[in-house]
Amino acid sequence: MICETIEGRLETLDTSGKKVEFVEIPWDEAFKRIHRKFTDAGREVGIRMGDFVLTRGLYEGDVIYQDDTLVIAVHTPPCQVIFIAVDASAAARMIPKVCYEVGNRHAPFFYGEEEGTFLTPYNEPMLVMLKKLPGVTAEKQMRKLDFANRISTGGHSHHHHGTGGAHGDA
């Protein structure tokens, strides 16, 4: 079975009388156009999305296939993240600093559930750096990354400017 479009959202479609299967798409694969996966029921699924997925991504609950009896939806499993909390007293100075530091490393960045909290995929050097910022708490946790709360896409649409190569030397 080949899935080429997003048919809608699981929470807004009528799935009564239909079997719902989930295909697991980890956050770091959400911006890929082509996948070969298996649903939680063992059904092989080929996913071939258009270029829109390179910037939009595939979200938890996206329906990528439906017919009269079957719905296949995306499931994004929890992953290791850095949970960042900025003290309210330090927010004016430290939120821009946190945003700069995470963005400078081209990491995806997400709003947390509460004011002054953020999430970014885990890596040890980032965690060590964030822990050094005054008024900032950073800790490794397992959480789902909700693309609806995305601040940036990180490295997915970034390119470097410099000398040489395809950037056109004069």
N, C-alpha and C positions, 0 to 999 in steps of 0.2 A: 504494500500500500504506500502510495506517495502522497504526502501532504504539502501543499504549496501556498496555502493562504491561512490567515487567521480568520476563522468563521465568526468570532465573537468572544464573549467572556462567559465562563462557566456560571457565574452568579447571575447572569442576565438571560441565559437560555433556558427554555423549558426542556428538562431532561427526563421528565416523567415517562416511564415505560422503556427507557433506553439504558443500555449498559454503559457506564462511564469508566474508561480506562485512562491511566495517567502515564505519560512518558516523562522520565526524569531528565531535566536539562539543568546541570549545575550553572551557577551564575557566570562562571568564566567561559561557558560555551553559548551563552544566551545571544551573543551577537554574531554567531556563525550562520552562514546561509545554508550549509548542507550538513545533515546529520544522518547517521544510521543508528537507530535505537530500537529498543524493545519496550513495550508497555508493561505495566505491572502484571498483566495477564499473560505475558509472553508473546504477544503479537509483534512481528517485525514491522517497523515503520521507517520509511525513508522521508526525510524532511528536506525540502528544497524551496526555500523562501526567496523572495525578491530582494533587491538591494535595500529596501526599507528596513530590513531587520538589522542591517549594519549599524544603524543609529538608534532604532527603537528597541531592539532586543525582543526576546520572547519572555513574557511575564508569567508568573504563577497564575493559573486559571485561564490562560489563553486556550481557546478551543481551536485545534488545528485540523480536526476532521469531525464531520457529523453526517449521519444518514438517518434512516427511519428507526434503526435499532441500536446504533453505536455512536458514542461521543468519545473523542480522544482529546485530552487536555494536558497542558504543561504543568508539571510539578517542579518547583525549584527547591531542592533540599537545603537544610541549614548547612552552614560552612563556618570555618574559623574566621572570625573578624576581630578587629580592634574596636572595642566600644570606647568612645571618647566622651567625657563629660567635662564641660567647662563651668567652673564656679561662677555664679551670677556676678560676684564682685570683680571678677577678672574678664568678664565677657567682652566688654568693649575693646580690650586690647588683645585678648587671646583667641577669640573666634577668628578674626582675620589672620592671625598667625597660624592657627591650626589649618585653616583653609589653604593658606599659601604653602605650608610645608607638605601637606598631602598632595596638593595640585602640582607642586614642583617635582614630585616623584611620579607623576602621571598615574596615580592610583584612582580607581573609581571611588566616589565619595557619596554618602547617603545621609539624609537627615535621620536622626534617631526619633524615638517615639515621644520624647519630651523636649521642651525648650532647652537649648544649649547642649544637646547630645547629638552625636554623629557616629557613623559606622564606616569603616573601610576594610577591605579584605586584609587578613592578617599577613604580616611578614615581620620578622624579628627586628630588623634595623628600624623600621617605622615605629614599632612599639617602643623600643629603647629611646628613640628621639622624642616621641610624644610624652613619655614619662618625665622627661627633663624640663618640660615647659611648666612654669609656675602657674598655679590655678587650674591645671589640667590633670584629670585622672584618665588614665588609659589602661585598659586591661583586655586580655585575650578571652573571647567568649565564643560559644557556638550560637549562631543566630541565622535567621533567614534574611537575605538582602532583598528588600522590597523595591523593585524598580520604579514604582510610583513615587518613592521618596528619594529618587536619585538627584543629586546635585550636579554631578559630572559623570561622563562616561569613562574618564581616565584615558588610557592609551588606545582605545578603540578607534578614535578618529583623529589622533594626533600624528603629526609628522614633524621631523626636525629640519630646521633650515641650517645651511652651512655651506662649506665649500666642497666642491667635487660632486661626482655622481649625477644623478638625475635632476638635481636642482639647477643645473645650467650654469656652468662656468663661463665667464666672459672672456 
